Amino acid sequence: MDNYISRQEHEEFTRRMETENQRLEDENKRQNRRLDALEKTTGQINALTVSVEKIAVNMENMLEEQKKQGEQLETLKQEPAEAHKKIKESILSSIIGVVIGAVVGAALALL
């Protein structure tokens, strides 16, 4: 009878095993809840990453558009200055032409 255990020992062993099994089951449930939360968070991080990439592309496009608009603005700013310069050149050329014409006319009148 040395190989046999008593009923009391067997019931104690069974109780301990049930307690351990319940503890393991509770731990599994906690771990599963944590994994679910982690998967949800990972999905949100992935969505955020995609959004940030889209924003970066949009910002790049906006920068290019602003550069183009800046170049166009500079061109538009220079147009009135160039027109003013041409008008001054035309007036100066006309005045010089009138003065030269008057001098030539006076010289011819004296001859």
TIVO-2410 file (N, C-alpha, C; in nm, 3 decimals):
# residues 111
REC num residu      c1      c2      c3 atome chaine
REC   1      M   0.081  -0.119   0.000     N      A
REC   1      M   0.000   0.000   0.000    CA      A
REC   1      M   0.086   0.126   0.000     C      A
REC   2      D   0.212   0.113  -0.012     N      A
REC   2      D   0.299   0.229  -0.008    CA      A
REC   2      D   0.283   0.317  -0.133     C      A
REC   3      N   0.239   0.260  -0.241     N      A
REC   3      N   0.229   0.335  -0.365    CA      A
REC   3      N   0.099   0.415  -0.376     C      A
REC   4      Y   0.009   0.392  -0.289     N      A
REC   4      Y  -0.120   0.460  -0.297    CA      A
REC   4      Y  -0.120   0.586  -0.211     C      A
REC   5      I  -0.201   0.686  -0.256     N      A
REC   5      I  -0.217   0.808  -0.177    CA      A
REC   5      I  -0.355   0.806  -0.113     C      A
REC   6      S  -0.369   0.879  -0.010     N      A
REC   6      S  -0.498   0.880   0.059    CA      A
REC   6      S  -0.599   0.965  -0.017     C      A
REC   7      R  -0.723   0.945   0.014     N      A
REC   7      R  -0.832   1.020  -0.050    CA      A
REC   7      R  -0.815   1.169  -0.022     C      A
REC   8      Q  -0.777   1.201   0.097     N      A
REC   8      Q  -0.759   1.340   0.138    CA      A
REC   8      Q  -0.648   1.405   0.054     C      A
REC   9      E  -0.537   1.333   0.035     N      A
REC   9      E  -0.428   1.385  -0.048    CA      A
REC   9      E  -0.475   1.403  -0.192     C      A
REC  10      H  -0.552   1.309  -0.239     N      A
REC  10      H  -0.605   1.318  -0.376    CA      A
REC  10      H  -0.697   1.439  -0.391     C      A
REC  11      E  -0.786   1.462  -0.295     N      A
REC  11      E  -0.877   1.577  -0.301    CA      A
REC  11      E  -0.799   1.708  -0.292     C      A
REC  12      E  -0.697   1.713  -0.209     N      A
REC  12      E  -0.613   1.832  -0.199    CA      A
REC  12      E  -0.542   1.859  -0.333     C      A
REC  13      F  -0.489   1.753  -0.392     N      A
REC  13      F  -0.423   1.765  -0.523    CA      A
REC  13      F  -0.522   1.815  -0.628     C      A
REC  14      T  -0.644   1.758  -0.627     N      A
REC  14      T  -0.748   1.799  -0.724    CA      A
REC  14      T  -0.784   1.945  -0.704     C      A
REC  15      R  -0.800   1.988  -0.580     N      A
REC  15      R  -0.833   2.126  -0.550    CA      A
REC  15      R  -0.721   2.220  -0.599     C      A
REC  16      R  -0.599   2.183  -0.574     N      A
REC  16      R  -0.485   2.265  -0.620    CA      A
REC  16      R  -0.480   2.272  -0.773     C      A
REC  17      M  -0.505   2.161  -0.838     N      A
REC  17      M  -0.505   2.158  -0.985    CA      A
REC  17      M  -0.619   2.244  -1.041     C      A
REC  18      E  -0.736   2.237  -0.980     N      A
REC  18      E  -0.848   2.320  -1.025    CA      A
REC  18      E  -0.817   2.468  -1.005     C      A
REC  19      T  -0.757   2.500  -0.893     N      A
REC  19      T  -0.717   2.639  -0.866    CA      A
REC  19      T  -0.614   2.685  -0.969     C      A
REC  20      E  -0.517   2.603  -0.995     N      A
REC  20      E  -0.413   2.638  -1.094    CA      A
REC  20      E  -0.474   2.652  -1.233     C      A
REC  21      N  -0.562   2.560  -1.269     N      A
REC  21      N  -0.628   2.568  -1.400    CA      A
REC  21      N  -0.711   2.696  -1.412     C      A
REC  22      Q  -0.781   2.732  -1.304     N      A
REC  22      Q  -0.860   2.856  -1.305    CA      A
REC  22      Q  -0.769   2.977  -1.318     C      A
REC  23      R  -0.657   2.976  -1.247     N      A
REC  23      R  -0.560   3.085  -1.256    CA      A
REC  23      R  -0.507   3.099  -1.398     C      A
REC  24      L  -0.475   2.986  -1.461     N      A
REC  24      L  -0.425   2.987  -1.599    CA      A
REC  24      L  -0.532   3.036  -1.696     C      A
REC  25      E  -0.654   2.995  -1.673     N      A
REC  25      E  -0.764   3.039  -1.758    CA      A
REC  25      E  -0.786   3.190  -1.744     C      A
REC  26      D  -0.782   3.241  -1.622     N      A
REC  26      D  -0.794   3.385  -1.599    CA      A
REC  26      D  -0.678   3.460  -1.665     C      A
REC  27      E  -0.560   3.406  -1.651     N      A
REC  27      E  -0.443   3.469  -1.714    CA      A
REC  27      E  -0.459   3.472  -1.866     C      A
REC  28      N  -0.507   3.363  -1.924     N      A
REC  28      N  -0.530   3.358  -2.069    CA      A
REC  28      N  -0.631   3.465  -2.112     C      A
REC  29      K  -0.738   3.480  -2.032     N      A
REC  29      K  -0.838   3.582  -2.064    CA      A
REC  29      K  -0.777   3.722  -2.060     C      A
REC  30      R  -0.697   3.749  -1.957     N      A
REC  30      R  -0.631   3.880  -1.946    CA      A
REC  30      R  -0.538   3.904  -2.065     C      A
REC  31      Q  -0.462   3.800  -2.099     N      A
REC  31      Q  -0.369   3.813  -2.211    CA      A
REC  31      Q  -0.444   3.836  -2.342     C      A
REC  32      N  -0.556   3.768  -2.359     N      A
REC  32      N  -0.635   3.786  -2.481    CA      A
REC  32      N  -0.691   3.928  -2.489     C      A
REC  33      R  -0.738   3.982  -2.377     N      A
REC  33      R  -0.786   4.120  -2.376    CA      A
REC  33      R  -0.672   4.217  -2.409     C      A
REC  34      R  -0.555   4.192  -2.354     N      A
REC  34      R  -0.441   4.278  -2.384    CA      A
REC  34      R  -0.402   4.269  -2.531     C      A
REC  35      L  -0.405   4.150  -2.588     N      A
REC  35      L  -0.374   4.134  -2.730    CA      A
REC  35      L  -0.477   4.205  -2.817     C      A
REC  36      D  -0.603   4.195  -2.781     N      A
REC  36      D  -0.708   4.266  -2.857    CA      A
REC  36      D  -0.683   4.416  -2.855     C      A
REC  37      A  -0.652   4.468  -2.735     N      A
REC  37      A  -0.624   4.611  -2.723    CA      A
REC  37      A  -0.500   4.649  -2.804     C      A
REC  38      L  -0.399   4.565  -2.801     N      A
REC  38      L  -0.276   4.591  -2.876    CA      A
REC  38      L  -0.303   4.590  -3.026     C      A
REC  39      E  -0.384   4.497  -3.074     N      A
REC  39      E  -0.417   4.492  -3.216    CA      A
REC  39      E  -0.493   4.617  -3.258     C      A
REC  40      K  -0.583   4.663  -3.174     N      A
REC  40      K  -0.659   4.785  -3.204    CA      A
REC  40      K  -0.565   4.905  -3.211     C      A
REC  41      T  -0.474   4.914  -3.115     N      A
REC  41      T  -0.378   5.024  -3.113    CA      A
REC  41      T  -0.287   5.020  -3.235     C      A
REC  42      T  -0.243   4.902  -3.272     N      A
REC  42      T  -0.158   4.887  -3.390    CA      A
REC  42      T  -0.232   4.932  -3.516     C      A
REC  43      G  -0.359   4.898  -3.525     N      A
REC  43      G  -0.440   4.943  -3.639    CA      A
REC  43      G  -0.451   5.094  -3.644     C      A
REC  44      Q  -0.468   5.156  -3.527     N      A
REC  44      Q  -0.477   5.301  -3.522    CA      A
REC  44      Q  -0.343   5.366  -3.560     C      A
REC  45      I  -0.234   5.307  -3.516     N      A
REC  45      I  -0.102   5.360  -3.551    CA      A
REC  45      I  -0.080   5.349  -3.702     C      A
REC  46      N  -0.120   5.238  -3.761     N      A
REC  46      N  -0.105   5.222  -3.906    CA      A
REC  46      N  -0.188   5.327  -3.980     C      A
REC  47      A  -0.312   5.350  -3.935     N      A
REC  47      A  -0.397   5.451  -3.998    CA      A
REC  47      A  -0.333   5.590  -3.984     C      A
REC  48      L  -0.277   5.617  -3.869     N      A
REC  48      L  -0.211   5.746  -3.846    CA      A
REC  48      L  -0.090   5.762  -3.938     C      A
REC  49      T  -0.014   5.655  -3.955     N      A
REC  49      T   0.104   5.659  -4.042    CA      A
REC  49      T   0.063   5.690  -4.186     C      A
REC  50      V  -0.044   5.626  -4.232     N      A
REC  50      V  -0.092   5.652  -4.368    CA      A
REC  50      V  -0.136   5.798  -4.381     C      A
REC  51      S  -0.205   5.849  -4.279     N      A
REC  51      S  -0.250   5.988  -4.282    CA      A
REC  51      S  -0.131   6.084  -4.287     C      A
REC  52      V  -0.029   6.056  -4.209     N      A
REC  52      V   0.090   6.142  -4.208    CA      A
REC  52      V   0.159   6.140  -4.345     C      A
REC  53      E   0.165   6.025  -4.407     N      A
REC  53      E   0.225   6.015  -4.541    CA      A
REC  53      E   0.146   6.098  -4.640     C      A
REC  54      K   0.012   6.091  -4.633     N      A
REC  54      K  -0.072   6.170  -4.723    CA      A
REC  54      K  -0.050   6.319  -4.700     C      A
REC  55      I  -0.040   6.358  -4.574     N      A
REC  55      I  -0.017   6.499  -4.542    CA      A
REC  55      I   0.117   6.544  -4.598     C      A
REC  56      A   0.218   6.460  -4.586     N      A
REC  56      A   0.352   6.496  -4.637    CA      A
REC  56      A   0.348   6.517  -4.789     C      A
REC  57      V   0.276   6.430  -4.859     N      A
REC  57      V   0.264   6.443  -5.005    CA      A
REC  57      V   0.190   6.572  -5.039     C      A
REC  58      N   0.081   6.599  -4.966     N      A
REC  58      N   0.005   6.722  -4.992    CA      A
REC  58      N   0.088   6.846  -4.964     C      A
REC  59      M   0.168   6.843  -4.857     N      A
REC  59      M   0.253   6.957  -4.824    CA      A
REC  59      M   0.358   6.979  -4.934     C      A
REC  60      E   0.411   6.871  -4.986     N      A
REC  60      E   0.509   6.881  -5.094    CA      A
REC  60      E   0.446   6.944  -5.218     C      A
REC  61      N   0.324   6.900  -5.251     N      A
REC  61      N   0.252   6.957  -5.365    CA      A
REC  61      N   0.222   7.104  -5.343     C      A
REC  62      M   0.184   7.139  -5.221     N      A
REC  62      M   0.154   7.278  -5.190    CA      A
REC  62      M   0.279   7.364  -5.202     C      A
REC  63      L   0.393   7.311  -5.160     N      A
REC  63      L   0.519   7.385  -5.170    CA      A
REC  63      L   0.552   7.413  -5.316     C      A
REC  64      E   0.536   7.312  -5.401     N      A
REC  64      E   0.563   7.331  -5.544    CA      A
REC  64      E   0.469   7.437  -5.604     C      A
REC  65      E   0.343   7.431  -5.564     N      A
REC  65      E   0.245   7.528  -5.615    CA      A
REC  65      E   0.279   7.669  -5.568     C      A
REC  66      Q   0.322   7.681  -5.443     N      A
REC  66      Q   0.361   7.813  -5.392    CA      A
REC  66      Q   0.484   7.867  -5.466     C      A
REC  67      K   0.576   7.780  -5.499     N      A
REC  67      K   0.693   7.825  -5.576    CA      A
REC  67      K   0.651   7.879  -5.712     C      A
REC  68      K   0.560   7.805  -5.777     N      A
REC  68      K   0.510   7.850  -5.908    CA      A
REC  68      K   0.439   7.984  -5.896     C      A
REC  69      Q   0.356   7.998  -5.794     N      A
REC  69      Q   0.284   8.123  -5.775    CA      A
REC  69      Q   0.378   8.237  -5.743     C      A
REC  70      G   0.484   8.209  -5.668     N      A
REC  70      G   0.584   8.310  -5.637    CA      A
REC  70      G   0.654   8.359  -5.763     C      A
REC  71      E   0.686   8.266  -5.852     N      A
REC  71      E   0.751   8.303  -5.979    CA      A
REC  71      E   0.656   8.387  -6.063     C      A
REC  72      Q   0.529   8.348  -6.066     N      A
REC  72      Q   0.430   8.425  -6.143    CA      A
REC  72      Q   0.414   8.565  -6.084     C      A
REC  73      L   0.414   8.575  -5.952     N      A
REC  73      L   0.400   8.703  -5.886    CA      A
REC  73      L   0.518   8.794  -5.918     C      A
REC  74      E   0.638   8.739  -5.917     N      A
REC  74      E   0.756   8.818  -5.953    CA      A
REC  74      E   0.745   8.870  -6.096     C      A
REC  75      T   0.698   8.785  -6.185     N      A
REC  75      T   0.681   8.825  -6.325    CA      A
REC  75      T   0.579   8.939  -6.334     C      A
REC  76      L   0.469   8.926  -6.262     N      A
REC  76      L   0.366   9.030  -6.265    CA      A
REC  76      L   0.417   9.160  -6.203     C      A
REC  77      K   0.501   9.151  -6.101     N      A
REC  77      K   0.557   9.271  -6.039    CA      A
REC  77      K   0.650   9.344  -6.136     C      A
REC  78      Q   0.722   9.269  -6.218     N      A
REC  78      Q   0.821   9.328  -6.308    CA      A
REC  78      Q   0.756   9.391  -6.431     C      A
REC  79      E   0.637   9.347  -6.468     N      A
REC  79      E   0.572   9.400  -6.589    CA      A
REC  79      E   0.550   9.550  -6.583     C      A
REC  80      P   0.490   9.606  -6.476     N      A
REC  80      P   0.472   9.752  -6.473    CA      A
REC  80      P   0.605   9.827  -6.477     C      A
REC  81      A   0.707   9.776  -6.413     N      A
REC  81      A   0.838   9.842  -6.414    CA      A
REC  81      A   0.895   9.842  -6.555     C      A
REC  82      E   0.881   9.732  -6.625     N      A
REC  82      E   0.931   9.726  -6.762    CA      A
REC  82      E   0.852   9.819  -6.854     C      A
REC  83      A   0.719   9.825  -6.834     N      A
REC  83      A   0.637   9.914  -6.916    CA      A
REC  83      A   0.675  10.059  -6.889     C      A
REC  84      H   0.697  10.094  -6.764     N      A
REC  84      H   0.737  10.229  -6.727    CA      A
REC  84      H   0.872  10.264  -6.790     C      A
REC  85      K   0.961  10.170  -6.788     N      A
REC  85      K   1.094  10.191  -6.846    CA      A
REC  85      K   1.083  10.216  -6.997     C      A
REC  86      K   0.998  10.140  -7.065     N      A
REC  86      K   0.980  10.157  -7.210    CA      A
REC  86      K   0.917  10.293  -7.241     C      A
REC  87      I   0.823  10.336  -7.157     N      A
REC  87      I   0.760  10.467  -7.178    CA      A
REC  87      I   0.863  10.577  -7.163     C      A
REC  88      K   0.948  10.567  -7.059     N      A
REC  88      K   1.054  10.668  -7.039    CA      A
REC  88      K   1.149  10.670  -7.158     C      A
REC  89      E   1.185  10.551  -7.207     N      A
REC  89      E   1.275  10.544  -7.322    CA      A
REC  89      E   1.210  10.608  -7.445     C      A
REC  90      S   1.082  10.584  -7.465     N      A
REC  90      S   1.012  10.642  -7.581    CA      A
REC  90      S   1.005  10.794  -7.570     C      A
REC  91      I   0.973  10.846  -7.451     N      A
REC  91      I   0.967  10.991  -7.432    CA      A
REC  91      I   1.104  11.052  -7.454     C      A
REC  92      L   1.208  10.991  -7.398     N      A
REC  92      L   1.345  11.042  -7.414    CA      A
REC  92      L   1.387  11.039  -7.561     C      A
REC  93      S   1.352  10.933  -7.631     N      A
REC  93      S   1.386  10.923  -7.774    CA      A
REC  93      S   1.312  11.031  -7.852     C      A
REC  94      S   1.186  11.055  -7.816     N      A
REC  94      S   1.109  11.159  -7.886    CA      A
REC  94      S   1.168  11.296  -7.862     C      A
REC  95      I   1.205  11.326  -7.737     N      A
REC  95      I   1.263  11.456  -7.705    CA      A
REC  95      I   1.395  11.475  -7.779     C      A
REC  96      I   1.479  11.372  -7.779     N      A
REC  96      I   1.607  11.379  -7.850    CA      A
REC  96      I   1.583  11.399  -7.999     C      A
REC  97      G   1.484  11.328  -8.053     N      A
REC  97      G   1.453  11.343  -8.196    CA      A
REC  97      G   1.404  11.483  -8.229     C      A
REC  98      V   1.321  11.540  -8.142     N      A
REC  98      V   1.272  11.677  -8.165    CA      A
REC  98      V   1.386  11.777  -8.158     C      A
REC  99      V   1.474  11.760  -8.057     N      A
REC  99      V   1.588  11.852  -8.043    CA      A
REC  99      V   1.679  11.841  -8.163     C      A
REC 100      I   1.709  11.721  -8.205     N      A
REC 100      I   1.797  11.703  -8.323    CA      A
REC 100      I   1.729  11.759  -8.447     C      A
REC 101      G   1.599  11.735  -8.461     N      A
REC 101      G   1.524  11.789  -8.575    CA      A
REC 101      G   1.525  11.941  -8.575     C      A
REC 102      A   1.512  12.003  -8.456     N      A
REC 102      A   1.513  12.149  -8.448    CA      A
REC 102      A   1.650  12.204  -8.484     C      A
REC 103      V   1.755  12.137  -8.434     N      A
REC 103      V   1.891  12.181  -8.464    CA      A
REC 103      V   1.918  12.169  -8.613     C      A
REC 104      V   1.879  12.058  -8.673     N      A
REC 104      V   1.901  12.036  -8.817    CA      A
REC 104      V   1.817  12.139  -8.896     C      A
REC 105      G   1.694  12.163  -8.852     N      A
REC 105      G   1.607  12.260  -8.921    CA      A
REC 105      G   1.663  12.400  -8.912     C      A
REC 106      A   1.716  12.436  -8.795     N      A
REC 106      A   1.774  12.569  -8.779    CA      A
REC 106      A   1.899  12.583  -8.863     C      A
REC 107      A   1.978  12.476  -8.869     N      A
REC 107      A   2.100  12.480  -8.949    CA      A
REC 107      A   2.068  12.494  -9.095     C      A
REC 108      L   1.964  12.427  -9.141     N      A
REC 108      L   1.924  12.437  -9.282    CA      A
REC 108      L   1.865  12.575  -9.313     C      A
REC 109      A   1.798  12.631  -9.215     N      A
REC 109      A   1.737  12.763  -9.237    CA      A
REC 109      A   1.848  12.868  -9.248     C      A
REC 110      L   1.956  12.850  -9.180     N      A
REC 110      L   2.066  12.946  -9.186    CA      A
REC 110      L   2.143  12.935  -9.318     C      A
REC 111      L   2.135  12.828  -9.381     N      A
REC 111      L   2.211  12.810  -9.506    CA      A
REC 111      L   2.136  12.866  -9.619     C      A
***
